[in-house]
Amino acid sequence: MLTKKINLREKAARSEGEYVFGAADTGSHACYMIYGILQAGEKGREIKPGKGHEEIITSLGGSLKLTGHHNCILEEGEAIHLADEQTCLLENTGNCEIFYIIAGGHSSRGHGH
């Protein structure tokens, strides 16, 4: 069970640009949140929930180019949904770092941990 605040930005910076806030922090497998950072010009960050999972991705502070299951520009404050093996690649085409959040959990089809 989480008993203190976690600095997600700091943890993501030390973990190759992403930090999964989930069971290790909360003791629960019900849901998780990924805090990510894409540097200017960075591309190819793969997003795939995996079997039995669903994720909602939103951009904070800039536009992200998505290719794959969704082919679009995800503007700040917009969100998309992925389920199971659906995959997108994220790209930061801008000139400053962009943060994103992925909220995920188990789909109604179930998942065994």
N, C-alpha and C positions, 0 to 999 in steps of 0.2 A: 504494500500500500504506500502510495506517495505521501511523504510527510514534509517535503520541502519544495521550494520552487526550483525549476530546472531552467537554465539559460540555453534555450534551443539554438539560438544563433551561434553562440560560442561552441556548442557541441557539434553543430553542422560544419563549422569552419575547420574543426579538428578531425572530421570524419569524411573527407573527400566530398564535401558539399551537401551531405544529407544526414539527418539524424532521425531515427525512428523512435518516437515517444510511444511506448507500448508496454507490453507485459513485464519487461525487465524493470520498468519504472513504477508501474501501477499494480502489478500482481494480477491483472485481468487480461484475458484473451478476447474480451467482447469487442474492443475497438482499439484503433491505433491512429496516430497522426505522424506524418512525415513533414519535417521542416527542411526545405531545400534552398540552396543558393546556386544560381548559374552565373558564372562570370561573363563579362562582355565577350561576345563572339563564341561562347562555349556551345557545342552542339553534341547531339547524340546521347543525351541522358535518357535511358529507356525507362518507361513507366509501364508496368504490367502487374495487376493485382495478384494473379495466380488463382488456381482452382479453389473455388469456394469463397472467394473474396470479391468485394466491390470497393471502388475508390472514387472519390470526387476530388478533382484537381482544380485549384484556383491560383491565379497569379496575383502577386502583391508588388506593386511598384513598377510595373512595366508590361510589355507585350512579349509573349512567348509564341514561337512558331511550333505547331504540332504537325507531325506527319505520322501516318500509320492508320489506325482505326479511325481517328479524326484527322482531317487535313484542314487546318484553319489557323488563324492568329487568335490566340487567347489573350484578350485585353485585360488590363488590371480590373479585378472585381468580377470577371466572368468565370464560369466554371463548366467543366465537362465531367462525364461519368464514364467509367470503364468497369467491366465485369470479367471475372475469370481470366482467360488468356488473351483478352483484347489488349493490344499493345500500341503505345504512342512513343515517339521520340520527341524530346523537348529540345528547342534551340533558342538561345538568346541572340537575336540578330542586332541588338542595340549596343550602345557604347558604355553601359554601366551595369553593375550586377543587379540581378532580379531575384526576388525571393518568391517561393511558392509553397503552398500548403497542400498536402494530400491527406484527406480524412478517409479512413478505411475501416471496414468491419467484415463480418461474415455474411454471406448471402443467405437468402431464405432456403436455398438448396442444401445448406448445412456444410459443415467442415469439421473434421476431427483433429483436435490437438492432443 
